[in-house]
Amino acid sequence: MLSTESIVPIPALDLTYVRSQFPSLAQTVNGHSAAFLDGPGGTQVPQLVIDAISGYLRHNNANTGGAYATSRRTDAMIAEARSAMADFLHSGADEVAFGPNMTTLTFAISRAIGRDLKPGDEIVVTRLDHDANVSPWLAMAEDRGVTVRWAEIHDADCTLDMADLASKINSKTKLVAAGYASNAVGTINPVKEIVGLAHAAEALAYIDAVHYGPHGLIDVAGLDCDFLVCSTYKFFGPHMGVLFGKREHLKRLRPYKVRPNTNAIPNCWEWGTLNHECIAGIAACVEYLADLGRHARESCGEDETCGDGRIGHPSSEARPLTRRAAIEAAYAAIHEHESALLQRMIAGLVKIPALKIYGITDPARFHERCATLAIRVDGHTPLELSTQLGDRGFFTWDGNYYALNLTEHLDVEKSGGFLRIGLVHYNTVEEVDRLLAALREIVGA
Ligand SMILES: Cc1ncc(COP(=O)(O)O)c(C=O)c1O
């Protein structure tokens, strides 16, 4: 077991710089500094995003496709946001569609995919997923007479049972829907392997990266997935969803759409008038991440502890980073920081008697999880804990967070689910230590 004292110091993310970008982090509750540990429900936004949204409404507010200045600027802004998201996802800009949120986009695309399916076809969903990557597929399967197969988990560490998943895929399988990371217990799934299993059966791979987005670099080209969905409000942007679809699929599938809308991709996969001000915020949120990467690289300099070829590598020093390379650098710094926070948090939590952590706790396996923790403490409901923490300025969540199949399977649904503590890159060591002290006080440890 790790002790808090033996832990390596937090590496080089410039927390002062990071936190200065997020005005909302300065809030207090009952005289306590607010600690935003609710990232999995939605992260805070940097000033860049706030300015982009209000700037759009002030200067460019218009519908698209008009023959006048604000409408043209709106068209240009959306094109730029698409290209920014393409850099974020590592895709083509014409493979990126915007929508109100991941759930809406998934219901919509599931209808289109279902058009080609028939009774006897099969799809695979997982016990670990958020219901937004389950219910749309169940509804489609019901409508089309398609058989649904469930991939189970290893209860002991809340990881996906890959052997079970593989056994559920066969020549009738048409789609495998899996999450990149669990929004409840933090498990990161071996997504590339899942995509490979799906493709070996000539099935589509549909990946929910909503929870992974703030923690790890998404690379749809590297994953070779057919679809990937994420939500920008989970990674420091506004409340919107984004769909990546391989060009060939977006062209081949037929969306349910109104006739005057174009048949050209990706716009034919976007319904009605979009939230333009939030799309302006999406471009800014990608810019924030790229700025973070550039800043991390600058502050890293030629320091050998950072000289791993990703950031601060001496030979790359003179070259300006492309936006994609800057995003990669940001996630390298984010990963180091979050790993150290996670290590410290788990080292403290395991010392609290009667507290159970659901998910991976072995530090040697931290690369298989992100810094999202689901816990329960004997004698206290998750709601009681969350409320008492909330009064002390800690924003945590209780319940199932729509990972309903998981809480039912682990038999915690009826007793209030889990208390969820979510760490992202703007959280600090001091917040982790304060949270651990508050929890100890609340449970009398
Ligand atoms: C893993 C995961 N998938 C899907 C969703 C649904 O996303 P949205 O709110 O954009 O529909 C969430 C939201 O919490 C989530 O955490």
The ligand as a Gaussian input file, in Angstrom:
#p B3LYP/6-31G(d) Opt

LIG

0 1
 C      -19.506000       8.389000     -20.493000
 C      -20.669000       9.265000     -20.876000
 N      -21.307000       9.011000     -22.023000
 C      -22.344000       9.755000     -22.441000
 C      -22.799000      10.817000     -21.687000
 C      -23.930000      11.630000     -22.189000
 O      -23.414000      12.815000     -22.713000
 P      -24.363000      14.027000     -23.099000
 O      -24.756000      14.701000     -21.829000
 O      -23.515000      14.880000     -23.981000
 O      -25.538000      13.478000     -23.818000
 C      -22.161000      11.127000     -20.467000
 C      -22.648000      12.224000     -19.626000
 O      -22.381000      12.282000     -18.444000
 C      -21.071000      10.325000     -20.073000
 O      -20.403000      10.583000     -18.926000

